[in-house]
Amino acid sequence: MVLPNLLNPVVSTIDRIDRTETQWDSIMRENINIIRRRPSFDIDAQIVYRKVFVKGSLDAPDMDGQMGEGLGGAVLNSDGYILLRVKDLELKSLTMNDIERGDKITKIGQLDTNYYVVGKRPAAQYTDQGGFTLVAVFFEDRNP
């Protein structure tokens, strides 16, 4: 079977947090000084701007846009998401787990952005492909 293609893909830049080099306050759950980042990477992505509510687990948000009870966590919302192909991540020696909450999407096409990753989830399940072929990475715009 053919792998799914992205619709109108644009090159996006993701800056990942280096959690081993960043000092964290375990009680307040925030960085102590400056956040250290790993080298950023560029990847083709399909951008979807729409309000999405993230219920419960940050790694399994609900894409239907309905507000509801959290499963043991805060109910966060997202301003949209980017779709990434697992194949493209593998070409960069990355997996879905290498993109974490707090990473930044700093560029989408020619637009400089300040979007923070608030969750992710697998998408496009195909049995003949051995699992999911897309990753939805949900982001929040923190500009006022």
C-alpha positions, 0 to 999 in steps of 0.5 A, spaced: 500 500 500 502 507 498 504 511 504 499 517 505 502 524 502 501 530 506 496 535 503 500 542 501 506 540 505 511 546 508 518 546 511 517 547 518 522 548 523 522 544 530 527 546 536 527 540 541 529 541 549 535 538 551 532 535 558 539 532 560 542 539 560 537 543 562 536 544 570 529 543 572 526 544 579 522 538 581 517 541 585 515 547 581 516 543 575 520 548 571 527 550 568 531 554 573 535 558 569 535 558 561 532 552 557 538 548 553 536 546 546 538 541 541 539 542 534 533 544 530 531 540 525 527 542 518 521 537 516 515 537 511 509 538 515 501 539 513 499 545 518 492 545 520 489 551 524 483 550 528 482 550 536 483 543 538 481 541 546 486 536 549 483 532 554 487 528 560 493 525 557 497 530 553 499 524 548 492 522 547 488 529 545 481 529 542 481 531 535 473 532 535 473 539 538 469 537 544 470 540 551 470 534 557 473 532 563 480 530 564 482 523 565 487 526 571 490 532 568 489 539 566 484 540 560 489 544 555 487 547 548 491 547 542 491 552 536 492 547 531 497 541 529 502 539 524 502 532 521 508 529 520 510 523 516 513 517 520 518 516 514 520 523 514 522 522 522 525 516 520 530 519 515 532 524 520 533 518 525 528 521 530 521 518 532 515 520 535 517 520 542 523 525 540 518 530 540 516 532 547 511 537 550 515 544 551 519 543 544 518 549 539 515 550 532 519 556 530 518 556 523 512 554 518 514 555 511 517 563 511 513 565 517 517 565 523 512 562 529 512 561 536 508 555 537 509 550 543 508 543 543 502 541 548 501 534 545 502 529 540 498 522 537 499 517 532 494 517 526 493 514 519 493 506 522 495 502 516 495 494 518 500 493 512 505 498 514 506 495 521 502 501 525 501 508 524 504 512 518 503 520 521 504 523 527 499 529 529 503 534 533 499 539 537 501 546 538 499 552 542 501 560 540 503 563 546 504 570 543 499 575 546 
